[in-house]
Amino acid sequence: MNTLSQEQENHADMRNPDLMPPVLVLTELNPANIIEGVMRDDGFQTEDEIQTCGAMRETCPYCEDQHLLLVLRQRSVKVAHLFCPQCTRCYHASYQDGSPALALI
């Protein structure tokens, strides 16, 4: 009996290493439009702590080597987005054809 992790490993082994991952187009978002909170001098403040879901391969266009963090919808977050912890910019990610990369299927 295969476990989920074994199935994921088997799927990963079948990937073609010569294929490049899709390029994402990053569009900067206004935090006030995607997060419920208040802009203050020391940054954007929300009632709840916003949880991130890990670092992505994409890096911030402004901070160069800073990997963006994935932020999914949650109590204070209206739209899933990518977040730079260094400069605190938020980004919408889409594929080159314009379709959203963070859409739920």
Sequence and secondary structure as in RCSB ss.txt:
>XXXX:A:sequence
MNTLSQEQENHADMRNPDLMPPVLVLTELNPANIIEGVMRDDGFQTEDEIQTCGAMRETCPYCEDQHLLLVLRQR
SVKVAHLFCPQCTRCYHASYQDGSPALALI
>XXXX:A:secstr
   HHHHHHHHHHTS TTS    EEEEEE HHHHB SEEETTEEE SS      EEEEE TTTSS EEEEE  BT
TBSS EEE TTT  EEEEEETTS BSS   
